[in-house]
């Protein structure tokens, strides 16, 4: 059995909110192209990652604002949007559900390097 590889690309869009010159909220939309012959959609799918709001600014609408802006772009460019988070982050789960996301499946993860948590 031979596994063949080919390089594909993703487009990443960064969304940020600045307050007093500081980046206090951000999120990323990765757009993954439908380049497989087995892909059933003509549009790409989106992956939302890196959603973060500085502690002092949480529960003030910054997270909602940045995700809504990301959703506007994703709806134009993608046929679906995937968002993941840690099981323990119930606060963001409530926000995602409030904004129209629904739970779907289970995420499996394998870490190859340790990432610092801020």
Secondary structure, 3 states (H helix, E strand, C coil): CCCCCCCCCEEEEEEEEEECCEEEEEEEEEEECCCCCCCCCCCEEEEEEEEEECHHHCCCCHHHHHHHHHHHHHHHHEEEEEECCCCCCHHHHHHHHHCCCCCCCCCCCCCCCCCCCC
